[in-house]
Amino acid sequence: MQYVSMAAVGLVVGILARFFYPGKVEMGLIMSAVLGVAGAFLAGFIGNLLSKQSGGPLRPAGFVYSILGAMLVIFLARRFGLA
């Protein structure tokens, strides 16, 4: 059940990241969910690198940071020609 909720939150984060990203981003719903989950993991990883607390290799990121991480994933995907 955890994976279903992670995919649902990833879908919302991915759609919001596509909305806030400047320019048109052409993706379907499944790719938006993958983008949101990847953005959340990226934001959690960066937050863990910057934080002095010991929370393990992956900590959950905040909702706003997840959106920013997803926007970073969109930028990197467009930069390297993946999207």
C-alpha positions, -999 to +999 in steps of 0.1 A: +000+000+000+030+023+006+039+022-031+004+032-041+005+062-019+040+071-031+028+069-067-002+091-059+019+117-041+044+115-069+017+122-095+006+153-077+042+165-072+049+158-109+019+176-122+027+206-100+063+206-111+052+206-147+028+235-140+055+256-123+083+248-148+087+276-173+078+265-208+057+236-221+065+202-207+051+173-228+045+142-206+018+118-198+004+109-163+027+079-157+058+099-166+046+127-143+043+103-114+078+089-121+090+125-123+074+134-090+088+103-072+123+109-087+121+146-076+112+136-041+141+112-039+165+137-053+153+164-029+156+140+000+191+130-011+202+166-014+186+175+019+205+146+035+238+158+021+232+194+034+219+183+068+240+175+098+214+151+113+218+114+109+187+101+092+199+074+069+207+075+032+171+086+022+149+108+042+115+120+031+116+155+016+090+181+022+063+187-004+078+220-016+112+205-018+098+175-037+084+199-063+117+217-066+135+184-070+110+174-097+117+207-115+154+199-113+147+165-128+127+182-157+156+206-163+182+177-163+160+156-186+156+185-211+193+194-209+204+159-218+176+153-244+156+127-224+124+147-225 
